[in-house]
Amino acid sequence: MLNALEVITTVIVGVMVGVEFSVAFIMNRILDALPEDSGQLGHAHGGRMLGAVMPFWYIGSLVLSAIWAVAEWHHHGAGLVVTAAGLLIVSVVMSILLLVPINNRNKTWTPDNRPADWKQQLRRWDRFHYVRVAVIIAAFTLLVAALT
């Protein structure tokens, strides 16, 4: 049962890393290259779609990591899992305090109601997102290392 928990947790966190990496380094560049207002509309739509899913994914990853850490408390690799869970906590706190407020504004914007500084706000979100991606990559790496 513990092996299944380890694999499921690692896969879920790994897929989350892949999605967030793709947003940071692929999707945002595609959206920014679209003509006229298409990019901004794409960012808003992406904010609505991923904004609905990611809270469950981040919290779920954290909960699974915490269960794994408790289940293996006195075993090899527990420190790696605890550290990974700590990094996932950092990612959740970053999301709530830094990224979600910008995303909540962005997902309501249209070409008619967006603020004058909308591009600067999206760039700020990107900077925070790059840091969050680094944090979850580190967490994923620790989970993989704990498997060995």
C-alpha positions, 0 to 999 in steps of 0.5 A: 500500500505504501508503494502505491502511495509513493508512486501516486504522489510522485506521479501527481506532483510530476504531472503538476510540475509538467503543467506548470512548466508548460504554462511558464515556458510554452503557453505564455510565449504562445499567448504573448505572440498572438495578434491583437487582443487574442493573447490577453483573452487567452490568458484570461481563459487559461486563468479561469480553466487552471484557476478552477483545477490547480487549488485541488491539485496543489492541496492534493499533492501536499496532502498526499506528501504529508500522508507519505511523510507520516507513513514513513516517518521512521524509514529511509527517505522520510526527511526528503518527503518532509522537505518536499511537503514543506516546499509544497506548503511554500508553493501553496502559500505563494499561490494564495498570497502572490499569484491568485490575486493577480489571476483573479483579476486577470480572469475577468479582463476583456479588451474593454475592461482591462486596466492600463497596466494589465501587461505589467500585472501579467509579467509580475504573475510570470515572475512569481510563477517562475519561482513557484515552478522552481519550488515545485520542481525541487519538491518533485526531485526530492520525492523522486529521490525518496523513492530510491 
